[in-house]
Amino acid sequence: MNKYYIQGKVVQAKTPKAAFEKAGLEVPQHVIIDTGFAVKHFIWDPEVDDYAIEDLSPTGMKPFKEFVDVLECYENTQGDTLLELSYNEARVDLTQYKFGFPRVMQSKIVFAPKVSA
C-alpha cells in the first residue's frame, strides 16, 4: 500500500486513483497521466523514515506534456514553494510517464526557509 496526501489527510491505497476513490472524491484530471511528465512532491513519513507520502494536490503534482516545461518547473521548485503547501521539507521528483507508468528522472530534497517573526 502506498500513502497519498489528499486535502490535508493521508490515505492508504494501491494507486492514486484508488486513493481518491477511497476518500470519496472524484479523481482529478492532473492525476491521470498516460504519457508525459510531472513534478511530484513527496512528504516525510516518520513511520518509514523516508519521503513516502505522495502529495496529490494540484500544487503537489503538476503534469506537463513537454520536457522543457517540466524541467523549468522542477528547476524553479525551491524551499519557498513549500511554505504555501504547509510542509517544511519534501522530495521533489521530475517524473516521466510512458504508457501510464512513472519513471523518476531527477530527484532533490528541498527545505522551506525559516520564517522569523
N, C-alpha and C positions, 0 to 999 in steps of 0.2 A: 504494500500500500504506500502511496505517495501522500505528501501533505501539501495542501494548497491554501493560500491566504485569499479569502473572498469576503469582501465587505466587512473587514475587521474581525473575521473569525477564521480559525484553522479547520479545514475539512479534510478528512482522510478518504481517498478514493484511488482507483486504479489509473484513471485518466483525468485530464482537466474537464472534459465534457461530463464525465460521471460525477465529478465534484460539484459542478453547477446543478446537475440533476438531483444529487443528494441534498443539496442546500435548498432545493425547491425553487431554483431560479432558472430563467431562460438562459441558454448558452449564448454569450455574445459572439458576434462575428470575429472580433480580434483574436479569439482563442482558437478558431478553426483555421488552420493553415495547412494546405496541401503541398504547395511549392512556393518557396520564397524565403524570407529571412525574418528574424525577430531579435529585439533586445529584450532580455528577460532578467528579472530581479529575483534573487533567492534570499530569504531571511534566515538568520541564525536560528537553529533548533537546538536548545540546550540538552534535549533528550538524547541526541545522537552526536553532539559536539561537531556540527557541520552546518553549512548553509543548505538546508534541505527542504525549506518551505517555499514553494514557488508562489510568487505574488501574481495572481491572475487579474488584478485590476487593470483598467486601461492604461494607467501610468506605470504599472509594474511589468506589463508585457506589451510591447509595441511592435506590430507587424509591418513589414516592408516588402515591396516587390523587387526592388533593385538593390544590389550590393552596395553601391556608392552611398545610398541613402541610409542604410542600416549602419554602415561604417561611420558615417558622420554622427549619427545619434549615439552610437557606442562610445566614440571618442569624446563626445561632449558630455557624457554622463559622469558627473563629478559628485563629490560628497554633498554639496549644497542641494542637489536633486533629491537627496534622501530626506531632507527636512520637511518637504511637502508630503512625503509618503509616510511620515511618522515612525520611521525606524532609524537607528543610529549607524548601522552598518549593513552591507549587503554584498553578495556576489553578483556581478553583472556579467551575463553571458551574451555574446554575439552568436546567434544560432542560425544554422541553415536548415530548412525543411525541404526534403525531397520525398515525394510520394507520401507525405504525412509524417515522416519520421524525422525527429530533430537530431542534429549533429552540432555539437559545440565547436565553434571555430576559434574563438578567443574568449578569455575569461579574466576578470580582475575583481579585486576586493576594494570597495570604496567605503569611506567613513564620513559621517556627517560632521561638519565643523562644530566646535564648541560654541554655543551662543552665550555670551556674557550678558548679565543683567545690568 
